Amino acid sequence: MEENWQVLLKQNIVNKYIQNPNAKEWVDVNFSTSGLLNLTLVSNNFFGLSIPQRKEEISNLLKSEVPHLSPGFLSLYTPKEAKSLNISPPQISDRLSPITWQDLANQAANPQDQPQLPQQEPSIPRTVTFYSFKGGVGRTTALTHVASILAMGGHKVVAIDLDLEAPGLSTAFKLKQQPKYGIVDYFYERSYLPDEVDPSVLITEIFGEAKIPNATGRVFVVPAGYLSLDYMSKVDDLYATTVIDGNQNLWSIFKQEIQEQLKPDILLIDSRNGINQWGALSLIQAADEAIIFLFPNEQNKQGMELLLKSLQSLKNLSINFVFSPVPDLTKSGLDKVKNLWFFLLESIQNQKDEKYETDSNTTNNISENNDELLVVPYLVPIAFADSYPIPEIQDYYSKIANLIDAKI
């Protein structure tokens, strides 16, 4: 495969300016998401040159190497200057997996800096995130029906409401008993309690069991929390990237404890839509698999383009698309859906081809296993329902459940 120009540029800078790494010479090249080159270069070649002279020299080099490139921040020092300013080479992070949208954007903009990691086995229990770029596409409705179908198939399911800014999963299900707390209370204590104080909100107090008639399995629901002014304050104070005990985050602690307590077969996450911290936690940190819901229009098309571009560095995430609610099931309506579906699949393949280095064992398996279109029509019973599931419309969600069931 043809070498990437970004890699060649960095190597040429190293060849010209890094004569002796032992003399504290080093270079850090980073491309912003808008395509600007940010360069930090520490070299003895700059000795005796003024800052304008250094920048002119580097700018001339960049123009000769890559004429179309626009420089961003150019930080150019001698080793002595770097030492006096306490400027050191960037540390290699122990955290190789992205956890925020910014992480994904930076990785997508700098694929040459990303290590080729082996595929990891899906976590236990398998976590499936129901996500949408835009709201109003039936994501929560689908989750409740898929959860009940899986339970009727004998599985133990835990449904988690991470749509913290607009929660509703606990009212969508009919619960035998409302839990005392929600996941917001659970996260909040673990974020702010002193290390020596044990949390008072226990894992056993944040879930309730849903009533699923004729089910041989079970569905447990973890609500966001009881809606109150206190809830609003806690959500505003929480950070999805909070690190606990040095190496754990909010999600990893929750998942470990819910596994120990309930031993579920599958976790289903109702994610916040759009680009925000809780959507990032649901889709980037937590998910082994994502079911992405979208209405077939231009807004969703543009949102999906951006999402897929950012997700290209996630090696282990499996994604399927569900078009919902589709008001026109005639041939012309379905043709519009299919055109958008094929566009998304083609976008995924093009992004794979453009990556600097790919491997058949590490490529992202987004939608590659889709062998039929997943469509949920506009359903009048859903619009007037106070709770779910609605037995007479279960069949519309069985294909989604079957996809998940096949991987449990």
Secondary structure as GFF3:
##gff-version 3
##sequence-region A 1 408
A	DSSP	alpha_helix	5	17	.	.	.	ID=ss1
A	DSSP	three_ten_helix	21	23	.	.	.	ID=ss2
A	DSSP	beta_strand	26	31	.	.	.	ID=ss3
A	DSSP	beta_strand	37	42	.	.	.	ID=ss4
A	DSSP	three_ten_helix	44	46	.	.	.	ID=ss5
A	DSSP	alpha_helix	51	65	.	.	.	ID=ss6
A	DSSP	beta_strand	71	77	.	.	.	ID=ss7
A	DSSP	alpha_helix	79	84	.	.	.	ID=ss8
A	DSSP	alpha_helix	101	109	.	.	.	ID=ss9
A	DSSP	three_ten_helix	111	113	.	.	.	ID=ss10
A	DSSP	beta_strand	126	132	.	.	.	ID=ss11
A	DSSP	alpha_helix	139	152	.	.	.	ID=ss12
A	DSSP	beta_strand	156	162	.	.	.	ID=ss13
A	DSSP	alpha_helix	169	172	.	.	.	ID=ss14
A	DSSP	alpha_helix	183	192	.	.	.	ID=ss15
A	DSSP	three_ten_helix	203	205	.	.	.	ID=ss16
A	DSSP	beta_strand	208	209	.	.	.	ID=ss17
A	DSSP	beta_strand	218	222	.	.	.	ID=ss18
A	DSSP	alpha_helix	229	237	.	.	.	ID=ss19
A	DSSP	beta_strand	243	244	.	.	.	ID=ss20
A	DSSP	beta_strand	248	249	.	.	.	ID=ss21
A	DSSP	alpha_helix	250	262	.	.	.	ID=ss22
A	DSSP	beta_strand	266	271	.	.	.	ID=ss23
A	DSSP	alpha_helix	277	280	.	.	.	ID=ss24
A	DSSP	pi_helix	281	286	.	.	.	ID=ss25
A	DSSP	beta_strand	289	294	.	.	.	ID=ss26
A	DSSP	alpha_helix	298	310	.	.	.	ID=ss27
A	DSSP	three_ten_helix	311	313	.	.	.	ID=ss28
A	DSSP	beta_strand	318	326	.	.	.	ID=ss29
A	DSSP	alpha_helix	331	354	.	.	.	ID=ss30
A	DSSP	beta_strand	375	377	.	.	.	ID=ss31
A	DSSP	alpha_helix	380	383	.	.	.	ID=ss32
A	DSSP	three_ten_helix	391	397	.	.	.	ID=ss33
A	DSSP	alpha_helix	398	405	.	.	.	ID=ss34
###
